[in-house]
């Protein structure tokens, strides 16, 4: 009997599935993502000639870091203590442009500026984090900057393409049912059923086989009746998803809040 060696790649991959994920505090930034953020900030805020420092490089100690005069911190800090870090920089008169958690971007009580771009970044530990930025540079309190979002998204997509082969996108005729199609219907709260006599199992269409392609996970050819029922289920699922979005609870401003709004410049 052949046993799996603990040294094989397959065994290591299997064991890694059960290891706890690292936290966002361990999210070391891919070099290309850091580079586009740094270059964008330098250009946008006119930082050419000023020294850029990274005190949060793995193993760094930001409170005891030797900050050169006139430097700017552009780095990805531990998100769990980002408010403490920002207060330290404000107190010590140090300029910064920091990666920050997108969903809680506005929650810290620090007087600085926000760039709520909400771009998904896959960090070097494999964690995918929706990321925005905070800074004490510039004049805009809120700067939802499309250019910053784009350059980070492009860099992140480059990394994802390197990590895994991108699955092709296919469009199928109504008489084809794949597992993904059926699951999308169910996920939107609609039930779709079809009997065995209404379908024929296939691994690919003839047009695909001529190009050495196939249906990922295989699928079924559907009768005209079953295909029409599938189309109706897909339409109902889309309508239900749209209705649920429209029915989301909408919050309103009070008279006092409107008074504050009208007094703002």
N, C-alpha and C positions, 0 to 999 in steps of 0.2 A: 504494500500500500504506500502511495506517495503522499507525503505530508507537505503542507505549505511552509516554506522557510520564513522565519521572522525577518529575513533580510530582503525578501522580494519586494518589488514596487507595489504589487497587488495587495500584499499584506499590509504594507505601510499605509496605502490609500484607504484600506478598510478600517484600520485603527484610527486614522485621522478623522474619519466621519464622526467618531464618538468623543473627540476631544472638545472641551469647551471653547467657544469662540472668544477671541480676545476682545477687550472692550474698546470703545472709541479712544480711550487714552493711549492705546497701543497702535493707533492708526498712523503709521509712518507714511509720508506722502510719496507717491511715485514721482520720480525725478522730472518727467515731462510735464506732469500736472503742476508741480511746484514752479517749474521754469516759466510756464505761460502766465501763472498768477503773478510771479515776481516781475516779469517783463511788462505785464499790463499795468501793474501798480506804479512801477517806475515811470512809465510813459504818461499815465493818466494824471499822476500827482506831481509830475516834474521833479523826480527824485534823482536825476542823473547827477553824478558827482558825490552823492551821499552814500556812505557805507551801509550795505544791507547785511543784517546779522540774523542768525538762526539759533537762538538759545535753546530751542526745544528739540534740536537734533538728538537722536537717541542717546540717553545718558546725560543730557544737559541739565544744568541747575540755573534757572532763569533769575532767581533772586541773588545769586552770587556771581553771575556772569559779568565779565568786564566789558561794559558797554562803551564803545568809543564816542566821543563828543559828536553830536549831529547825526548819529546813526539812526536807522529805521529798522524795526523788527518786522520782517515778513516771514511768517512761519505758521505751522499747524500745532497749536498748543493742546494739552490735555483738556478735553471739553468739560470734564467734571469740575475743574477749578478755573474756568475761563474768566469768571467774574472777578475772582481774586487776582488773577494775572492782570486784567485790565486796570483794576484799581491801583495795583503796584506801579504800572507804567504811567498812569495819570499823575500819581503822587510824585514820581521821580522825573516827570517831564520828558518821557521817552515816547517818540512817535512809533506807531505800530499799525500793521495791517494783518489781521489774523483770520485764519479759517475758523468757522464757528458752526454749531449745530443749527440747521435751518428752522426746525419746528419750534425751538425755544429761543429764537434769535432776540426777541424783544423783551425777554423776561428778566434780564439782569439790570440792576439799578446802577448803571454806569452811564455818565453823560458822554456818549460818543456817537459815531455815525454808523448807519447800517446799510449793507448791500445785500438785500434779500433776493438772491438769484436762485436759490434752491436747486442746485445742480447735483445730480447723483455722481458720487465719486467712489470708485472701488479702490480702497487703500491696499497697501502692500501686505497686510495681514489677511486680506480677503474680505474684510468687512465693507459692505456698501452703505454709505452714509449720505443722506441728503445734506448738502453743505452750502452755507452762505458765508458772509464775511463781515467783520466789524473793524472799525478804524477810528483814529482820532485825527485823520487827515481829511482835507477837503472841506467844502462848505455845505454839502447836502446832508441833511439828517437822514433821509431815505433816498437811496440811489439804487433802484432795481435795474441794474445796468445790463442791457441785452448783449453788449459786446463781451463783457466779462463772462456771462453765462455761456456764450458760444465758444470762446477759446478753451474754457475748461471742459465743456462737453466734448469738443473735438478731441482733446488730449485723452480724456477718459475712454472715449470710443476706440481710439487707437490701441489702448491697453487691453480692452475687452476682446478686440479682434485677435490680438496676439495670444490671449489666454485660451480661446476656444474657437473652433471653426464655426463661422456664422451659418445658421440654418437658412436654406433658400426659402423664399416666399412664393407660394403657388396659389393660383386661383382655379378652383374646380367647378365643373358644371353642377347644376342643381341635383342631378341624379347620383352624386357621389356623397357619401357620408364618411367622415373620419372621426376618430375618437375626440379630437380637439373640438370639432364642430358640435358634437353631442354634449360635451362638457360645458361649452359656452352657453348653450341653451339652458341646461340645468342650473348653472351658476346664477343666471338671471331670474330664477324662480319659475321657470316654465317646464312642464313635463312633456317629453316627446317619446312616443313608443312606436315600434314597428315589428311586425311578425317575421318569422324566418322565411316564409314563402314570398315576402315582399323584397327580399334582398339577396344579393349574390356576393360572396367574399372575393376580394381582389387585393393583390399586392401592388399593382400599378395599372395604369391605363396603357393601351397600345401606343398612344402618342408619346408616353413617357419612356416606354421600353425601347423605342427607336433611338432615344437619346441616353439610354442607360440610366434612367431616373426611376423613381418609384414613390409610392405614398408612404410617408414616415409613419410607422406603426400599422400599416395596412389600412383597409377600409372596406366599404360595401358599395355595390351598385344598387340603386333603389328603383323600385317600380315608379311609374308616373304618379300613382296615388300616394305612395310613401314620400316621394320627393316633394309633392305639393304640400303634404302635411308637415314636412321638415321646413319648407319655406315659410309656412304659416307660423310654426313654432319660433323660428328665427325672428320673424317680424314682431311677434308678441313679446319675445324676450327683449328686443331692442326698444319697443314702446314702453315696457315695464321699467327698464333701466332709466329711460328718459323721464318717465313720470316720477320715479323715486328721487331723481336728481332735482326735479322741479318742486317736489313736495318737501324738500329740506327746510327745516325751521329757519325762518329769517328773523334776525334781530334788528331792532330799530333804535334810534337815538331818542333820548328823553329831551324835554324842553331845555333843561339845564345844559345838556351836552350840545344841543344846537346853539345855545348862547355862546358856549366856548368856541365852537366852530366858526361862528360869525365874527368873533373877535380876533381870530387868527389872521395873519397877513397872507 
